[in-house]
Amino acid sequence: MPHPKRRHSTTRRDKRRTHDKAEMPTVAKCPVTGAVHLYHRAYYVDGDLYYKGQLVMEGAKA
């Protein structure tokens, strides 16, 4: 495999890594339940499963 003839500078290395930072996930608030959840994900509220503000599955009532 080829090897670099000269060392890359730290500035050049850091320029390449500018997009490798961690980002906060985008969250949404349900208009029905008021729960905060990730976009395009189902979420539980009081044992019930919701998706896009609609009840998908009821939890087991003890």
mmCIF file of the N, C-alpha and C atoms, coordinates in Angstrom:
data_MODEL
# 
_entry.id   MODEL 
# 
loop_
_atom_site.group_PDB 
_atom_site.id 
_atom_site.type_symbol 
_atom_site.label_atom_id 
_atom_site.label_alt_id 
_atom_site.label_comp_id 
_atom_site.label_asym_id 
_atom_site.label_entity_id 
_atom_site.label_seq_id 
_atom_site.pdbx_PDB_ins_code 
_atom_site.Cartn_x 
_atom_site.Cartn_y 
_atom_site.Cartn_z 
_atom_site.occupancy 
_atom_site.B_iso_or_equiv 
_atom_site.pdbx_formal_charge 
_atom_site.auth_seq_id 
_atom_site.auth_comp_id 
_atom_site.auth_asym_id 
_atom_site.auth_atom_id 
_atom_site.pdbx_PDB_model_num 
ATOM 1   N N  . MET A 1 1  ? 0.839   -1.181 0.000  1.00 0.00 ? 1  MET A N  1 
ATOM 2   C CA . MET A 1 1  ? 0.000   0.000  0.000  1.00 0.00 ? 1  MET A CA 1 
ATOM 3   C C  . MET A 1 1  ? 0.883   1.244  0.000  1.00 0.00 ? 1  MET A C  1 
ATOM 4   N N  . PRO A 1 2  ? 0.406   2.303  -0.638 1.00 0.00 ? 2  PRO A N  1 
ATOM 5   C CA . PRO A 1 2  ? 1.214   3.520  -0.670 1.00 0.00 ? 2  PRO A CA 1 
ATOM 6   C C  . PRO A 1 2  ? 1.227   4.217  0.685  1.00 0.00 ? 2  PRO A C  1 
ATOM 7   N N  . HIS A 1 3  ? 2.335   4.848  0.964  1.00 0.00 ? 3  HIS A N  1 
ATOM 8   C CA . HIS A 1 3  ? 2.494   5.615  2.198  1.00 0.00 ? 3  HIS A CA 1 
ATOM 9   C C  . HIS A 1 3  ? 2.762   7.066  1.847  1.00 0.00 ? 3  HIS A C  1 
ATOM 10  N N  . PRO A 1 4  ? 2.301   7.994  2.688  1.00 0.00 ? 4  PRO A N  1 
ATOM 11  C CA . PRO A 1 4  ? 2.568   9.395  2.384  1.00 0.00 ? 4  PRO A CA 1 
ATOM 12  C C  . PRO A 1 4  ? 4.062   9.710  2.492  1.00 0.00 ? 4  PRO A C  1 
ATOM 13  N N  . LYS A 1 5  ? 4.533   10.534 1.582  1.00 0.00 ? 5  LYS A N  1 
ATOM 14  C CA . LYS A 1 5  ? 5.950   10.906 1.583  1.00 0.00 ? 5  LYS A CA 1 
ATOM 15  C C  . LYS A 1 5  ? 6.236   11.908 2.698  1.00 0.00 ? 5  LYS A C  1 
ATOM 16  N N  . ARG A 1 6  ? 5.252   12.800 2.944  1.00 0.00 ? 6  ARG A N  1 
ATOM 17  C CA . ARG A 1 6  ? 5.418   13.791 4.004  1.00 0.00 ? 6  ARG A CA 1 
ATOM 18  C C  . ARG A 1 6  ? 4.219   13.741 4.956  1.00 0.00 ? 6  ARG A C  1 
ATOM 19  N N  . ARG A 1 7  ? 4.477   14.178 6.158  1.00 0.00 ? 7  ARG A N  1 
ATOM 20  C CA . ARG A 1 7  ? 3.440   14.182 7.190  1.00 0.00 ? 7  ARG A CA 1 
ATOM 21  C C  . ARG A 1 7  ? 2.405   15.265 6.898  1.00 0.00 ? 7  ARG A C  1 
ATOM 22  N N  . HIS A 1 8  ? 1.106   14.927 7.128  1.00 0.00 ? 8  HIS A N  1 
ATOM 23  C CA . HIS A 1 8  ? 0.049   15.923 6.997  1.00 0.00 ? 8  HIS A CA 1 
ATOM 24  C C  . HIS A 1 8  ? 0.053   16.805 8.241  1.00 0.00 ? 8  HIS A C  1 
ATOM 25  N N  . SER A 1 9  ? -0.193  18.066 8.042  1.00 0.00 ? 9  SER A N  1 
ATOM 26  C CA . SER A 1 9  ? -0.211  18.987 9.169  1.00 0.00 ? 9  SER A CA 1 
ATOM 27  C C  . SER A 1 9  ? -1.467  18.770 10.009 1.00 0.00 ? 9  SER A C  1 
ATOM 28  N N  . THR A 1 10 ? -1.434  19.256 11.241 1.00 0.00 ? 10 THR A N  1 
ATOM 29  C CA . THR A 1 10 ? -2.600  19.107 12.122 1.00 0.00 ? 10 THR A CA 1 
ATOM 30  C C  . THR A 1 10 ? -3.779  19.915 11.591 1.00 0.00 ? 10 THR A C  1 
ATOM 31  N N  . THR A 1 11 ? -3.516  21.040 10.948 1.00 0.00 ? 11 THR A N  1 
ATOM 32  C CA . THR A 1 11 ? -4.599  21.838 10.376 1.00 0.00 ? 11 THR A CA 1 
ATOM 33  C C  . THR A 1 11 ? -5.307  21.067 9.282  1.00 0.00 ? 11 THR A C  1 
ATOM 34  N N  . ARG A 1 12 ? -4.533  20.416 8.442  1.00 0.00 ? 12 ARG A N  1 
ATOM 35  C CA . ARG A 1 12 ? -5.117  19.640 7.356  1.00 0.00 ? 12 ARG A CA 1 
ATOM 36  C C  . ARG A 1 12 ? -5.920  18.465 7.890  1.00 0.00 ? 12 ARG A C  1 
ATOM 37  N N  . ARG A 1 13 ? -5.411  17.824 8.936  1.00 0.00 ? 13 ARG A N  1 
ATOM 38  C CA . ARG A 1 13 ? -6.125  16.712 9.572  1.00 0.00 ? 13 ARG A CA 1 
ATOM 39  C C  . ARG A 1 13 ? -7.438  17.202 10.172 1.00 0.00 ? 13 ARG A C  1 
ATOM 40  N N  . ASP A 1 14 ? -7.384  18.345 10.853 1.00 0.00 ? 14 ASP A N  1 
ATOM 41  C CA . ASP A 1 14 ? -8.579  18.869 11.506 1.00 0.00 ? 14 ASP A CA 1 
ATOM 42  C C  . ASP A 1 14 ? -9.628  19.333 10.507 1.00 0.00 ? 14 ASP A C  1 
ATOM 43  N N  . LYS A 1 15 ? -9.203  19.826 9.349  1.00 0.00 ? 15 LYS A N  1 
ATOM 44  C CA . LYS A 1 15 ? -10.154 20.200 8.306  1.00 0.00 ? 15 LYS A CA 1 
ATOM 45  C C  . LYS A 1 15 ? -10.954 18.989 7.841  1.00 0.00 ? 15 LYS A C  1 
ATOM 46  N N  . ARG A 1 16 ? -10.303 17.857 7.763  1.00 0.00 ? 16 ARG A N  1 
ATOM 47  C CA . ARG A 1 16 ? -10.974 16.638 7.333  1.00 0.00 ? 16 ARG A CA 1 
ATOM 48  C C  . ARG A 1 16 ? -11.977 16.164 8.383  1.00 0.00 ? 16 ARG A C  1 
ATOM 49  N N  . ARG A 1 17 ? -11.702 16.450 9.630  1.00 0.00 ? 17 ARG A N  1 
ATOM 50  C CA . ARG A 1 17 ? -12.548 15.957 10.719 1.00 0.00 ? 17 ARG A CA 1 
ATOM 51  C C  . ARG A 1 17 ? -13.646 16.935 11.137 1.00 0.00 ? 17 ARG A C  1 
ATOM 52  N N  . THR A 1 18 ? -13.872 17.992 10.390 1.00 0.00 ? 18 THR A N  1 
ATOM 53  C CA . THR A 1 18 ? -14.857 18.992 10.810 1.00 0.00 ? 18 THR A CA 1 
ATOM 54  C C  . THR A 1 18 ? -16.271 18.431 10.867 1.00 0.00 ? 18 THR A C  1 
ATOM 55  N N  . HIS A 1 19 ? -16.578 17.406 10.076 1.00 0.00 ? 19 HIS A N  1 
ATOM 56  C CA . HIS A 1 19 ? -17.936 16.865 10.037 1.00 0.00 ? 19 HIS A CA 1 
ATOM 57  C C  . HIS A 1 19 ? -18.112 15.668 10.966 1.00 0.00 ? 19 HIS A C  1 
ATOM 58  N N  . ASP A 1 20 ? -17.103 15.324 11.731 1.00 0.00 ? 20 ASP A N  1 
ATOM 59  C CA . ASP A 1 20 ? -17.166 14.140 12.579 1.00 0.00 ? 20 ASP A CA 1 
ATOM 60  C C  . ASP A 1 20 ? -17.624 14.445 13.991 1.00 0.00 ? 20 ASP A C  1 
ATOM 61  N N  . LYS A 1 21 ? -18.241 15.568 14.214 1.00 0.00 ? 21 LYS A N  1 
ATOM 62  C CA . LYS A 1 21 ? -18.664 15.928 15.561 1.00 0.00 ? 21 LYS A CA 1 
ATOM 63  C C  . LYS A 1 21 ? -20.040 15.335 15.879 1.00 0.00 ? 21 LYS A C  1 
ATOM 64  N N  . ALA A 1 22 ? -20.310 15.158 17.136 1.00 0.00 ? 22 ALA A N  1 
ATOM 65  C CA . ALA A 1 22 ? -21.603 14.618 17.555 1.00 0.00 ? 22 ALA A CA 1 
ATOM 66  C C  . ALA A 1 22 ? -22.656 15.725 17.490 1.00 0.00 ? 22 ALA A C  1 
ATOM 67  N N  . GLU A 1 23 ? -23.854 15.358 17.096 1.00 0.00 ? 23 GLU A N  1 
ATOM 68  C CA . GLU A 1 23 ? -24.952 16.310 17.012 1.00 0.00 ? 23 GLU A CA 1 
ATOM 69  C C  . GLU A 1 23 ? -26.101 15.862 17.906 1.00 0.00 ? 23 GLU A C  1 
ATOM 70  N N  . MET A 1 24 ? -26.853 16.827 18.379 1.00 0.00 ? 24 MET A N  1 
ATOM 71  C CA . MET A 1 24 ? -28.030 16.509 19.176 1.00 0.00 ? 24 MET A CA 1 
ATOM 72  C C  . MET A 1 24 ? -29.113 15.963 18.239 1.00 0.00 ? 24 MET A C  1 
ATOM 73  N N  . PRO A 1 25 ? -29.802 14.893 18.646 1.00 0.00 ? 25 PRO A N  1 
ATOM 74  C CA . PRO A 1 25 ? -30.868 14.363 17.796 1.00 0.00 ? 25 PRO A CA 1 
ATOM 75  C C  . PRO A 1 25 ? -32.056 15.329 17.755 1.00 0.00 ? 25 PRO A C  1 
ATOM 76  N N  . THR A 1 26 ? -32.737 15.364 16.636 1.00 0.00 ? 26 THR A N  1 
ATOM 77  C CA . THR A 1 26 ? -33.906 16.219 16.485 1.00 0.00 ? 26 THR A CA 1 
ATOM 78  C C  . THR A 1 26 ? -35.098 15.545 17.154 1.00 0.00 ? 26 THR A C  1 
ATOM 79  N N  . VAL A 1 27 ? -35.769 16.272 18.016 1.00 0.00 ? 27 VAL A N  1 
ATOM 80  C CA . VAL A 1 27 ? -36.898 15.704 18.743 1.00 0.00 ? 27 VAL A CA 1 
ATOM 81  C C  . VAL A 1 27 ? -38.172 16.450 18.376 1.00 0.00 ? 27 VAL A C  1 
ATOM 82  N N  . ALA A 1 28 ? -39.296 15.780 18.568 1.00 0.00 ? 28 ALA A N  1 
ATOM 83  C CA . ALA A 1 28 ? -40.608 16.355 18.291 1.00 0.00 ? 28 ALA A CA 1 
ATOM 84  C C  . ALA A 1 28 ? -41.473 16.231 19.541 1.00 0.00 ? 28 ALA A C  1 
ATOM 85  N N  . LYS A 1 29 ? -42.490 17.078 19.612 1.00 0.00 ? 29 LYS A N  1 
ATOM 86  C CA . LYS A 1 29 ? -43.438 17.012 20.727 1.00 0.00 ? 29 LYS A CA 1 
ATOM 87  C C  . LYS A 1 29 ? -44.783 16.566 20.166 1.00 0.00 ? 29 LYS A C  1 
ATOM 88  N N  . CYS A 1 30 ? -45.339 15.534 20.768 1.00 0.00 ? 30 CYS A N  1 
ATOM 89  C CA . CYS A 1 30 ? -46.618 14.995 20.315 1.00 0.00 ? 30 CYS A CA 1 
ATOM 90  C C  . CYS A 1 30 ? -47.735 15.985 20.652 1.00 0.00 ? 30 CYS A C  1 
ATOM 91  N N  . PRO A 1 31 ? -48.569 16.343 19.672 1.00 0.00 ? 31 PRO A N  1 
ATOM 92  C CA . PRO A 1 31 ? -49.661 17.271 19.951 1.00 0.00 ? 31 PRO A CA 1 
ATOM 93  C C  . PRO A 1 31 ? -50.770 16.651 20.801 1.00 0.00 ? 31 PRO A C  1 
ATOM 94  N N  . VAL A 1 32 ? -50.868 15.332 20.819 1.00 0.00 ? 32 VAL A N  1 
ATOM 95  C CA . VAL A 1 32 ? -51.936 14.648 21.563 1.00 0.00 ? 32 VAL A CA 1 
ATOM 96  C C  . VAL A 1 32 ? -51.530 14.410 23.006 1.00 0.00 ? 32 VAL A C  1 
ATOM 97  N N  . THR A 1 33 ? -50.359 13.784 23.204 1.00 0.00 ? 33 THR A N  1 
ATOM 98  C CA . THR A 1 33 ? -49.934 13.408 24.553 1.00 0.00 ? 33 THR A CA 1 
ATOM 99  C C  . THR A 1 33 ? -48.976 14.406 25.184 1.00 0.00 ? 33 THR A C  1 
ATOM 100 N N  . GLY A 1 34 ? -48.311 15.210 24.370 1.00 0.00 ? 34 GLY A N  1 
ATOM 101 C CA . GLY A 1 34 ? -47.335 16.158 24.895 1.00 0.00 ? 34 GLY A CA 1 
ATOM 102 C C  . GLY A 1 34 ? -45.990 15.536 25.191 1.00 0.00 ? 34 GLY A C  1 
ATOM 103 N N  . ALA A 1 35 ? -45.799 14.284 24.808 1.00 0.00 ? 35 ALA A N  1 
ATOM 104 C CA . ALA A 1 35 ? -44.529 13.591 25.056 1.00 0.00 ? 35 ALA A CA 1 
ATOM 105 C C  . ALA A 1 35 ? -43.487 14.030 24.036 1.00 0.00 ? 35 ALA A C  1 
ATOM 106 N N  . VAL A 1 36 ? -42.243 14.108 24.486 1.00 0.00 ? 36 VAL A N  1 
ATOM 107 C CA . VAL A 1 36 ? -41.130 14.432 23.599 1.00 0.00 ? 36 VAL A CA 1 
ATOM 108 C C  . VAL A 1 36 ? -40.527 13.122 23.107 1.00 0.00 ? 36 VAL A C  1 
ATOM 109 N N  . HIS A 1 37 ? -40.328 13.006 21.777 1.00 0.00 ? 37 HIS A N  1 
ATOM 110 C CA . HIS A 1 37 ? -39.833 11.756 21.205 1.00 0.00 ? 37 HIS A CA 1 
ATOM 111 C C  . HIS A 1 37 ? -39.003 12.055 19.969 1.00 0.00 ? 37 HIS A C  1 
ATOM 112 N N  . LEU A 1 38 ? -38.288 11.050 19.465 1.00 0.00 ? 38 LEU A N  1 
ATOM 113 C CA . LEU A 1 38 ? -37.521 11.184 18.241 1.00 0.00 ? 38 LEU A CA 1 
ATOM 114 C C  . LEU A 1 38 ? -38.465 11.130 17.045 1.00 0.00 ? 38 LEU A C  1 
ATOM 115 N N  . TYR A 1 39 ? -38.109 11.850 15.984 1.00 0.00 ? 39 TYR A N  1 
ATOM 116 C CA . TYR A 1 39 ? -38.899 11.822 14.761 1.00 0.00 ? 39 TYR A CA 1 
ATOM 117 C C  . TYR A 1 39 ? -38.926 10.418 14.165 1.00 0.00 ? 39 TYR A C  1 
ATOM 118 N N  . HIS A 1 40 ? -40.015 10.045 13.552 1.00 0.00 ? 40 HIS A N  1 
ATOM 119 C CA . HIS A 1 40 ? -40.185 8.768  12.850 1.00 0.00 ? 40 HIS A CA 1 
ATOM 120 C C  . HIS A 1 40 ? -39.961 7.560  13.755 1.00 0.00 ? 40 HIS A C  1 
ATOM 121 N N  . ARG A 1 41 ? -40.298 7.688  15.020 1.00 0.00 ? 41 ARG A N  1 
ATOM 122 C CA . ARG A 1 41 ? -40.155 6.587  15.968 1.00 0.00 ? 41 ARG A CA 1 
ATOM 123 C C  . ARG A 1 41 ? -41.439 6.469  16.780 1.00 0.00 ? 41 ARG A C  1 
ATOM 124 N N  . ALA A 1 42 ? -41.814 5.257  17.092 1.00 0.00 ? 42 ALA A N  1 
ATOM 125 C CA . ALA A 1 42 ? -42.945 5.032  17.993 1.00 0.00 ? 42 ALA A CA 1 
ATOM 126 C C  . ALA A 1 42 ? -42.471 5.299  19.417 1.00 0.00 ? 42 ALA A C  1 
ATOM 127 N N  . TYR A 1 43 ? -43.386 5.676  20.300 1.00 0.00 ? 43 TYR A N  1 
ATOM 128 C CA . TYR A 1 43 ? -43.007 6.024  21.671 1.00 0.00 ? 43 TYR A CA 1 
ATOM 129 C C  . TYR A 1 43 ? -44.113 5.609  22.638 1.00 0.00 ? 43 TYR A C  1 
ATOM 130 N N  . TYR A 1 44 ? -43.693 5.277  23.849 1.00 0.00 ? 44 TYR A N  1 
ATOM 131 C CA . TYR A 1 44 ? -44.617 4.839  24.895 1.00 0.00 ? 44 TYR A CA 1 
ATOM 132 C C  . TYR A 1 44 ? -45.003 6.015  25.784 1.00 0.00 ? 44 TYR A C  1 
ATOM 133 N N  . VAL A 1 45 ? -46.292 6.077  26.127 1.00 0.00 ? 45 VAL A N  1 
ATOM 134 C CA . VAL A 1 45 ? -46.796 7.033  27.104 1.00 0.00 ? 45 VAL A CA 1 
ATOM 135 C C  . VAL A 1 45 ? -47.752 6.275  28.002 1.00 0.00 ? 45 VAL A C  1 
ATOM 136 N N  . ASP A 1 46 ? -47.393 6.144  29.265 1.00 0.00 ? 46 ASP A N  1 
ATOM 137 C CA . ASP A 1 46 ? -48.208 5.424  30.258 1.00 0.00 ? 46 ASP A CA 1 
ATOM 138 C C  . ASP A 1 46 ? -48.530 3.995  29.804 1.00 0.00 ? 46 ASP A C  1 
ATOM 139 N N  . GLY A 1 47 ? -47.585 3.331  29.189 1.00 0.00 ? 47 GLY A N  1 
ATOM 140 C CA . GLY A 1 47 ? -47.763 1.948  28.778 1.00 0.00 ? 47 GLY A CA 1 
ATOM 141 C C  . GLY A 1 47 ? -48.413 1.756  27.421 1.00 0.00 ? 47 GLY A C  1 
ATOM 142 N N  . ASP A 1 48 ? -48.911 2.843  26.811 1.00 0.00 ? 48 ASP A N  1 
ATOM 143 C CA . ASP A 1 48 ? -49.529 2.761  25.490 1.00 0.00 ? 48 ASP A CA 1 
ATOM 144 C C  . ASP A 1 48 ? -48.519 3.177  24.426 1.00 0.00 ? 48 ASP A C  1 
ATOM 145 N N  . LEU A 1 49 ? -48.579 2.539  23.270 1.00 0.00 ? 49 LEU A N  1 
ATOM 146 C CA . LEU A 1 49 ? -47.658 2.826  22.182 1.00 0.00 ? 49 LEU A CA 1 
ATOM 147 C C  . LEU A 1 49 ? -48.310 3.777  21.189 1.00 0.00 ? 49 LEU A C  1 
ATOM 148 N N  . TYR A 1 50 ? -47.632 4.901  20.904 1.00 0.00 ? 50 TYR A N  1 
ATOM 149 C CA . TYR A 1 50 ? -48.134 5.905  19.978 1.00 0.00 ? 50 TYR A CA 1 
ATOM 150 C C  . TYR A 1 50 ? -47.177 6.054  18.803 1.00 0.00 ? 50 TYR A C  1 
ATOM 151 N N  . TYR A 1 51 ? -47.729 6.440  17.637 1.00 0.00 ? 51 TYR A N  1 
ATOM 152 C CA . TYR A 1 51 ? -46.925 6.783  16.477 1.00 0.00 ? 51 TYR A CA 1 
ATOM 153 C C  . TYR A 1 51 ? -47.673 7.855  15.700 1.00 0.00 ? 51 TYR A C  1 
ATOM 154 N N  . LYS A 1 52 ? -47.016 8.947  15.422 1.00 0.00 ? 52 LYS A N  1 
ATOM 155 C CA . LYS A 1 52 ? -47.615 10.102 14.731 1.00 0.00 ? 52 LYS A CA 1 
ATOM 156 C C  . LYS A 1 52 ? -48.866 10.597 15.449 1.00 0.00 ? 52 LYS A C  1 
ATOM 157 N N  . GLY A 1 53 ? -48.852 10.569 16.765 1.00 0.00 ? 53 GLY A N  1 
ATOM 158 C CA . GLY A 1 53 ? -49.973 11.079 17.542 1.00 0.00 ? 53 GLY A CA 1 
ATOM 159 C C  . GLY A 1 53 ? -51.160 10.156 17.618 1.00 0.00 ? 53 GLY A C  1 
ATOM 160 N N  . GLN A 1 54 ? -51.072 8.963  17.060 1.00 0.00 ? 54 GLN A N  1 
ATOM 161 C CA . GLN A 1 54 ? -52.192 8.027  17.094 1.00 0.00 ? 54 GLN A CA 1 
ATOM 162 C C  . GLN A 1 54 ? -51.840 6.822  17.946 1.00 0.00 ? 54 GLN A C  1 
ATOM 163 N N  . LEU A 1 55 ? -52.819 6.324  18.675 1.00 0.00 ? 55 LEU A N  1 
ATOM 164 C CA . LEU A 1 55 ? -52.629 5.146  19.497 1.00 0.00 ? 55 LEU A CA 1 
ATOM 165 C C  . LEU A 1 55 ? -52.499 3.927  18.603 1.00 0.00 ? 55 LEU A C  1 
ATOM 166 N N  . VAL A 1 56 ? -51.360 3.246  18.737 1.00 0.00 ? 56 VAL A N  1 
ATOM 167 C CA . VAL A 1 56 ? -51.109 2.064  17.907 1.00 0.00 ? 56 VAL A CA 1 
ATOM 168 C C  . VAL A 1 56 ? -51.456 0.800  18.658 1.00 0.00 ? 56 VAL A C  1 
ATOM 169 N N  . MET A 1 57 ? -51.042 0.732  19.949 1.00 0.00 ? 57 MET A N  1 
ATOM 170 C CA . MET A 1 57 ? -51.271 -0.468 20.736 1.00 0.00 ? 57 MET A CA 1 
ATOM 171 C C  . MET A 1 57 ? -51.460 -0.081 22.198 1.00 0.00 ? 57 MET A C  1 
ATOM 172 N N  . GLU A 1 58 ? -52.493 -0.601 22.793 1.00 0.00 ? 58 GLU A N  1 
ATOM 173 C CA . GLU A 1 58 ? -52.736 -0.318 24.208 1.00 0.00 ? 58 GLU A CA 1 
ATOM 174 C C  . GLU A 1 58 ? -51.879 -1.213 25.070 1.00 0.00 ? 58 GLU A C  1 
ATOM 175 N N  . GLY A 1 59 ? -51.447 -0.687 26.205 1.00 0.00 ? 59 GLY A N  1 
ATOM 176 C CA . GLY A 1 59 ? -50.641 -1.466 27.135 1.00 0.00 ? 59 GLY A CA 1 
ATOM 177 C C  . GLY A 1 59 ? -51.500 -2.425 27.910 1.00 0.00 ? 59 GLY A C  1 
ATOM 178 N N  . ALA A 1 60 ? -50.862 -3.412 28.495 1.00 0.00 ? 60 ALA A N  1 
ATOM 179 C CA . ALA A 1 60 ? -51.588 -4.403 29.297 1.00 0.00 ? 60 ALA A CA 1 
ATOM 180 C C  . ALA A 1 60 ? -52.004 -3.757 30.611 1.00 0.00 ? 60 ALA A C  1 
ATOM 181 N N  . LYS A 1 61 ? -53.264 -3.788 30.867 1.00 0.00 ? 61 LYS A N  1 
ATOM 182 C CA . LYS A 1 61 ? -53.800 -3.221 32.129 1.00 0.00 ? 61 LYS A CA 1 
ATOM 183 C C  . LYS A 1 61 ? -53.780 -4.302 33.197 1.00 0.00 ? 61 LYS A C  1 
ATOM 184 N N  . ALA A 1 62 ? -53.126 -4.013 34.293 1.00 0.00 ? 62 ALA A N  1 
ATOM 185 C CA . ALA A 1 62 ? -53.007 -5.010 35.366 1.00 0.00 ? 62 ALA A CA 1 
ATOM 186 C C  . ALA A 1 62 ? -54.183 -4.971 36.289 1.00 0.00 ? 62 ALA A C  1 
# 
